[in-house]
Amino acid sequence: MINPDIETFLQYLAQEKGYSPNTVAAYRNDLTQMASFISAEQARDIIRTYDDLLKAYLLKLREKRYSLATTARKVASAKSFFKFMVDSGRMRGNPTKNLPAPQVSRHSLKFLSREEFEKLLAEPAKLPTPEARRDLTMLQMLYATGLRITELVSLNVDDIDLQQRYVQVGSGRRVPFDEGLSPVLAEFLRNARLDLLYDDTEQALFLNRRGKRLTRQGFWQIIKGYASRAGLGNNITPQTLRHSFARHKLQNGADLRQLQQLLGHAFISSTRIYRHPPSGQR
């Protein structure tokens, strides 16, 4: 049974290391998944050592086709936990010592240059509809904040503070934006959003043509359509704008810890992939 030890480790992260609730929650999810796998394997009485159990766990993650970044994060969680077990005297040897961690290459990331982003913006700007003005606002907001697409479409009107210039994401994360985005959002709230609004009680910031919250899948298709018409190919996604935001922040002097907070990464290892992207990389 390692679950009580996981709880002790999580308390250590929160109280001693000062990790945020979101980071602790990410560790909890990863370690609970690992513990469930280990428990099930031990019940089968086939694999006995933690070394073998963890290797089998890594294989299971690959079978489930998690992304390299997600798998690397889950392995990092396991390594941190078992290091704590050894350091605190709860375990003698560290079974993750030789556990390989997937290497996430920055070469697999796609970025937009400022010129390419302007080409993308030019497509909805050609159209006079409230949907196009909404899309233009969403694209500018993604590029200015680095929000995940799920976070973007989940925003309510009250999550935007135009005076203090920040977006409230979830229960505790505030993502600042520069003064250039404030008039864009103010204009959208005064006009395009009201053109799409049918029900005054609807709180969603970004609405579809029926006046309901725009979905993640809906905006995904919208951005791919604009990218294709702009001649940027079919592989531009909301994640591309998030990557571009991260790259530009680092180029403008942000450090990794600052970027980690802006992106809402639970682990600094997720943020390190943005260091020194190769020149010419989109």
Secondary structure as UniProt FT lines:
FT   HELIX           3..15
FT   HELIX           21..44
FT   HELIX           50..63
FT   TURN            64..65
FT   HELIX           68..87
FT   TURN            88..89
FT   TURN            95..98
FT   HELIX           106..108
FT   HELIX           114..125
FT   HELIX           130..145
FT   HELIX           149..153
FT   HELIX           157..159
FT   STRAND          160..161
FT   TURN            162..165
FT   STRAND          166..169
FT   TURN            170..172
FT   STRAND          173..176
FT   TURN            179..180
FT   HELIX           181..190
FT   HELIX           192..196
FT   TURN            200..201
FT   TURN            209..210
FT   HELIX           216..229
FT   TURN            230..231
FT   HELIX           238..251
FT   TURN            252..253
FT   HELIX           256..263
FT   HELIX           268..271
FT   HELIX           272..274
FT   TURN            279..280
//
